[in-house]
Amino acid sequence: MAPEAGFREPPSYTRRVSAHGGQKKITIIGTGLIGGSIGLALKAAALPGIHLVGHDRDRANASRAEKMGAIDRADHNLPHAVEGAGMVIIATPVLAVREVMEQIAPDLAEGAVVTDTASTKAQVMRWASELLPERAGFVGGHPMAGKETQGIENAEAALFKGRAYCICPAVHAPEAALKTVLGMAQVIGAEPLFMDPEEHDVLAAAVSHLPLMMSTALFSMLRESPSWPDMGMMASHGFRDATRLASGDPRMSHDIWATNREALIHWLDRMAAELQRYRDMLQDAKDKALLETFARAQLERDAFLQHPPRRHPQATVEMPNAGRALVDLLIGGMMAERLRKIQKLPELSREGRPSPREEEKDSKPRPTLGDRIAQDIRRDLEKLEKKRAEPEQKDSPPGEGGG
């Protein structure tokens, strides 16, 4: 059987990935919550000619994903699953990514795009550089979405809608690979956010990995108390909300902490200092200061929920449908020219970047690698859209819109 093709790319790219029946093959390795949700979101986008293949170490998971419609076909043979795929998405726990890369490397097609969804990025980027062949392009990814309830049965197409999708290109990633991952992130409803891998890991440790550890520690501490039988009867919504993350996948939690130790220790130390500050206010009966602390936290959290920070302009563009958006993102010549610059920027993001402590002292937000890239892409996409709109306006009958 002839191998199948990946996403549509410029002719020089598509010629490197053979086609089968006009379909384009995407392989998802790991059909749990994240992999299954990506599959459902891609299926919901109704992209023409896309054939989704799923592989999971647990064959039952892949079979359930097929029954749910998250993939078109389950393939329990990993080399065969990636053979001829234009895109391979590794959606496994972090420490499993290395083994997967080792296993798929010999069978990746020329020009294949490989990405991942792991919660830490620096280590994954090193593995990709070490293990993946030059004929394949790797772009690290991390959708900032999830649930404490894992598994394919909890997957949903809308999981990524409006959520940040961190994209960490390898220094030598081909522009076709970067465009493919960027296009996929937008098609599934996420907001692409370009980041340096080390920067990603420090920030993810603060907003994702630290809350997970605090939730687990709180539950474990109280559960071990001799008074737990009585406390457990009293525990209600507040306790359940604060410890919700402790119900997450233990292996996922372990892998995150094992591959992001330094950043997590930094934020644990900061958290310990903050708890000590609260303890001192209680010990010293500084009731006014304590009230002001609670009031400030309430106001600032409410403001965050109503108006979460966003990087403007975003690297997105309004299109009539997801299929057209993906095609334009993948083959838009103007965008491709601008994205080529990304290959030269990752090393610049490390130069002169302040430490987390220095950033906190500086009240003015500093433009990051993602800000600069997003601004450039936005300008070129607007030009591209203007050029696209001109022939449509000429061809449209009076009274009809182009959308």
Secondary structure, DSSP 8 states (H G I E B T S, - for coil): ----B-S---HHHHTTS--BTTBEEEEEE--SHHHHHHHHHHHHTT-TTEEEEEE-SSHHHHHHHHHHTS-SEE-S-HHHHHTT-SEEEE-S-HHHHHHHHHHHGGG--TT-EEEE--S--HHHHHHHHHHS-TTSEEEEEEES---SS-SGGG--TTTTTT-EEEEEE-TT--HHHHHHHHHHHHHTT-EEEE--HHHHHHHHIIIIIHHHHHHHHHHHHHHTSTTHHHHHHH--HHHHHHTGGGGS-HHHHHHHHHT-HHHHHHHHHHHHHHHHHHHHHHHTT-HHHHHHHHHHHHHHHHHHHHS----SS-S----SSHHHHHHHHHH-HHHHHHHGGGGGSHHHHHTT---HHHHHH--S----HHHHHHHHHHHHHHHHHHHHHHHHHHHS-TT----
